[in-house]
Amino acid sequence: MIKEIEHIIWSYLAIPTLLIVSLIFTFYYRGAQFRFKEMIKCLTKKTPTSEGVSSFQSFTMALAARVGVGSLAGVALGIYIGGPGSVFWMWVSAFITAAASFAESTLAQIYKRKDGKMYIGGPAYYIEDGLHKKSFAIIYAIIIILTYTFGFSAIQANTIATSFNDVLSIPPLITGIFLAILSGCIIFGGAASIAKMTSKIVPIMALFYIGIGIFVMLTHLSYIPTFFTTILEDAFQPSPLIGGTVMFTIITGIKRGVFSNEAGMGSGAHAAATTDSEFPIEQGYIQAFGVYVTTLFICTITAFLIMVTDAISVADNYSNGIELTQYALTSLFGPIGGIILAIAIFFFAFSTILTGYFYGESNVKYLFKTNHVLFLVRIIVIVVIIISACASAGLIWSLVDIGVGLTATINIIALCYLASEVKKRLRKLP
């Protein structure tokens, strides 16, 4: 029943709505998501004051949530289900949905609020202040807290614990306690502490994984033309592996792309709001760039690892994707491949825990004006990390997917009503 609800929400509501709106935004904003020169310029620009979070830190915070375990397991599973051609549609979805990321991040800047010496914001804030629909803002905030703060923390902690147990034989409980202590030391420091940590972790984990990908590509140069040719040919024909239709391949690729880069879901808008940017549109460019880094670099590397080793040959209907990536790395590097994956999973998943918590904190502060509730939420997160490290994450994945689909739908509707606000700021950028 849960799986059926998840399928309906994503296949018939979230994805079609996101794609249609993003295509409209692409023309309405005159291809703003393709202005790469502006993206780099805004990313390296210093904030006008010492308050808030720097542009680079907000970029790494959002990237920390995007580059999660889904980039390692989700892409592998997508290739198995939809065939290599799904990778092509994953790329296409990134270029289209980046327009939605551009819009939501700009709106986050327009409607951000002061939170002590920091700034805070996100969809709940611009839904209330821009649309004056407080009931929808409250619904969005509640779902985000349940999905990102608790759900994602549980899933990522479980993935780390499972990986450490399989590769390093470390008991899940020990891993859970270690993660809880480490996470607690950071999340009790608030947004500033999280921003500083992710700005250190994300570049390391991204360069680490990209470095592995480049090494594998350089040692398999002859396969690179085959890699791209196979993807392009398979993108427009049914996958013989599962006997599906071309449309099934397209939907699978788009779904994997949206899941990996989170464009249009409103999550990245929370990170965008923390920066004291001179022009709101600057954060739009920065977060749109994050969509490309996630999908075109990180996810493509995973796809190459899977395809060059033919890892899908060991998959079955019970595969969750991560074992395919493990098979690929073990085939390429031997026993050390498992250790490489464990390290990658730790960096990817732990940074997602931190950013997922921050997204929840932004919405807790929206709903409640007292720090007592925030303290309670932090305690619950720590407990959830310990418990989920020893439990099964199957049901949690489905519930989280439903929550993300609902928040994406609410956010996209809000973006449509507030599109003109973004257009005004687009004209003012020098």
N, C-alpha and C positions, 0 to 999 in steps of 0.2 A: 504493500500500500504506500509506504513512504517513498519507495523508488518510483512508483507511478506518479505520485504528486510532483516529485523532483523533475521527472521527464516532461510533464505537462507544463510546469512553470518555465523551464528553460527552453524547450523546443517550440512552444506555442506562444510564449509571452515575452520573456526577457530577451532572448537572442533576436527574434524578428524586430521587436521594438527598438533595441539598441542599434541594429544595423540600419534600419530605415531612418531613424533620427540622426545617426552619425553621417549617413550619406547626405542628408539635407544640410547638416551643419558644415560639411565639407565645402559645399557651394556657397552657403550663407556667409561663412567666414573666409571665403575665397582661398581655401586650401591652407589655412593657418598652420595645420599640423605638418605641412611640408616645408616650413621655413626653418631649415636646419641651422642656418647661420645665426638667426635670432636665438635659437635654442642654446647654442654654445655660448653666445654673448651673455645671455641672461644667467646661465648656469655659473659662469665665472665672475659675475658682477658682485661686488661687495654690497652688503646691506647698508642703508644710509645711517643707521644707528646701531649701537651695540646691543640693543634690546631685541628680544625675539630670537629666532633661529635663522642661521644663514641659508642662502639659497641652496648651497651644496648639501647642508645638513637636512633640509626638507626633502631634497631630491633623494638622498640615501635612505631617509625614513620610509618614503613611499616605495622605493626600490626594494627595501628589506621585506616588505609585505608581498610585493609582486614576485620577487625571486624566491619562492618558497619551494617546498618539496614537490609541488606540482610541476615545476620546471624540470625536475629529475624523473618523477614517476608519471605525471600526467601526459607528457609528450610521448613517452614510450608506450603508454596504454593507448593513446590516440592513434599511433601508427599501427598497432595491432588491430584495433577495432575498425578504423577507417582506411587503413592502407597508407603507404608513403605519400599519396596525393593529399592527405589531410594536412600535411606540413605546408603545402602551397597555400591552402585556404587559411591556415593559421597566420601566414605572412600577410595575406590580403586583409584579413580582419584587423590586424594591427594598424595598417595604414588608414583604414576606414574609421575604426573606433577611437583612434587617437584624437579625433575631433571632439568626441564626447569628453575625453580626459582634459582636453584643452579648455572646454567650457566650464566643467565642474570646478577645476582648480582656479580659474579666474573668478568665478562666483564666490569661492571660499575666501579669496582675498577681499572682495568687495564687501562681504557681509561678516568679516571676522570681528571678534570682540577682544577687548583687553582683558587679560587674566593675570593680574599682578604685573610683573615685568615682561610677561610673555603674551603671545596672542593665541587665540583659540577659535575654532570654527569648523565648518563642514556642512553637509547637506541639511542636517536638522536646523542649523542656524539660518541658512538662506531660504529654507522652506518656510520658516516662521517669519523672518524679517522681510523676505522678498515676496513670497506668495501670501503671507498672512494666514497660513493654514497650520495652526499650532497642533491640531490633532494628528495630522499626517507627520509632522515633525517629531512628535512624541513616539508615534509608532515606529518611525525610522530609527530613532535613538535606541529604543528598547531592543529592536531586532539586531542592531549593530552590536550592542553590548553582549547579547546572548551568543551571537554568531562569531564575532571577532575576539572579544575578550575571553570568553569561556570556551567556545567551540574550537577556534583555531589553536588556542593554547593547549587544549587537550590533544588535538590531532598531531601537532608538531612535537609535543612531548612524547607521545606514544611512538611516533616514527623514530625519534632519536633513541629512545630506550630499546626499541626493537632492533635497530641497526647495531647499537653497541653490544647487545646481547648476542646477536648472530655472528658478528665479526670479532668482537673483543671478549666475549663471554662475561660481560659485566651484568649482574642481575638488574632487572628493570627497576626495582625499588631503589637501589643505590643510585642509579642514573636519575630517577625522579627526584630524590632528595637533593642531589647535587644541582639539578636544574632549578629546583624551587629556591634554593639558597642563592644561587647566582642571579636568577631573575628578580628575587626579592630585593637584593642589594641595589638593583638598577631601577626597578619600577617605583620604589619608595622615594627615589630622587626626583620623580616627576618627568615632565616633557624634556627639560634641559638635559637631564641625565641620559634619557633614551636617545635623544638627538646626538649627543656626543658619542655614545657607544655605537650606534648604527653607522655614524660617519667613519668610524674606525673599522667595524666589522665588514660592512658591505663592500668597500673597495677591495679588501683582502679576499673575500669569498668570490667576488666577481672575477678578479684577476686570476685567482687560483683555478677556477673552473674554465675560464677562457684560455688560460695557459695550457691546461690539459687538452682542451679541444684543438688548439693550434698545433700542439705537439703531435697529436694523433693524425691531424690532417697532413702535416709535413711528412709523416712517416707512411702515409697512404695517399700520396699525391695522385696516383693513377686512378683512385676511386672517386675523386672529386667530380669529374665530368659525369660519371655514372650516377652519383648521388643526386645531382641537380636534374639530370635527364629523367631518372626514374620518378622523381617527385613531380615533374612537369607532365610527364606522360600519364601517370596514374591519377593526376588531379582531375582529368576529364573522362575517366572511364571507371566502371565498377571495380572494386577491389576483389580480385579472385580469391583472396584469403578468406573472406567472410561471405562472398556472394552478394554484397550489398549493391545499392544503386549509386549513381554519381552524386545524387542529392544527399545520400547518407554520408558519403565521404566529405562533402562540403560542410554539412552540419557538424560532423565530428571535428573537423579542423577549426571551424569558427569557435566551437564550444571550448576546445583546448586553448585557443588563443585568448579568448575572453577570460577564462579561468586563470591563465598565467599572468596577463598584464593588468587585469582588473579595471580596464578602461570603461568608464560609464557607470561603475558600481557606486561611486561616491566615496570609496575608501581613501583614495589618494588625495581627495580634497581636504581631509583632516590634516595631513602633513603640509599641504600647500598653504593653509591658513596660518601656520606658525611663523611664517617669514614676514619681516617688515620690508616688503618690496616697495619700491618707489611707484611702480605702476602695477596694478592687479594682473594685467595681461602677461607679465613676466613669468608668473608662476604657471600660467597656462602653457607657455612654451616649454618650461622646464619639465613639467609632469608628462607632457606629450612625448618628450624625448625619452622619458623613463619607459614608456610603452615599447619603444623600439629597442632599447637596450635589453629588455626582458625577452621579447619575442624573437627579434632578429639575431641576437647574439647567443644568449643563454639557452633558449629552447632549440635553436638550430644546432648548437653543439650536441645537445642530448640526442637529437634526431640523427646526427652523423654517427655518433657512437653506436646507436642502436642498429642503424642500417649497415654500417661497415662490418659489423660482427654478425649480422643476421640474427640478432637477439630475439626477434619475434618468433623464431622457430621453436623456442622453449616455452612460449606462452600458452595459456589455456584460459578457459572461461572464468577461472578463479584468480587470475593474475590481477595484481593491483598496480603494476607498473614498475615498482621499485626493484623487483627481482630481475626485471629485464635489463635495467641499467647496471645492476650488480653483475649480471652475466656478461654484459658488454665490457665493463672495466676489468673483470677477472680474465676475460679472453685476451684483452690487450696488454695487461700488466701482470698477470699471474695473481698469486695470493695477495700481493700488495694492493691489487685493485679494490678489494673489499675494504681495506683501510682507507684508501683514497675516497671511496664512496661514503664511509662513515664520517670522515672529516668534512666532506662537502655537505652531508645531511645536517651535521651539527651546526655549521655556520648558517646554512640556508634556513633551517627550522628555528634555531634560537633567535635569529634576528626577526623572524616572523612573529614569534611569541611577543617580543618587545614591542614591535610596531602594532600588532593586533591589540595588545593591552592599551597602548596609547590611544588608538581609535576609540576604544571603549571608554577610556577616561574622558575624552573630549565630550562624549555623549552623557556620561554620568554627571559631568559638570553642567551640562545643558539642562538635565532633568532635576538635579538637586543642587541647592546652594550651600550645603554643609559638607565639610570635609570628613565628617564621621562616616558617611555613606561610601566615600572614596576609599577610606581606610579599610572598610569592610570588604569592598570589591577586591582590593589588593590581597587581603588575606584569603578570600575565596579562590582567587587565581592561583595562589601558591598551593592551596590544598588540591585544586583541580589538576595541577601539573603532576603532583605526586600520585594521585589516584589513577589518572589516565595513563601514566607511564606503565602501569601494571595491568591495564584493561585492554579491551578490544575497541578499535576506533571505527569499525564498520558502520554502525548505526549513526555515530556522531558525524561521519562524512556526509551521509545523506541529509541529516538535519541541517548541517552547515550549508550544504548546497542549496537547500530550500530557502534558508535565511538570506543567503547572498543573492539569490534570484529575486526575492521579494524587495530587498533594498535597492537592487539595480533598477527594477521597474518603477518604484517610487521616485528614485533619483532622476531617471530619464524623463519622467513626466514633468518634474520640477524644472529640468533643464530647458524643456520646450517653452514653458511659460516665461522663463527668465532669459531667453536667448538674446533678446534685444539689449539687455544690460551688458552682455559680453561684447556685442557688436559696437556699442558706444565706446567702450574702453579700447577696442581694437583700433578705432580711428584716432585715439589720442596718443598712442604710442609713437614716440619720435623715430 
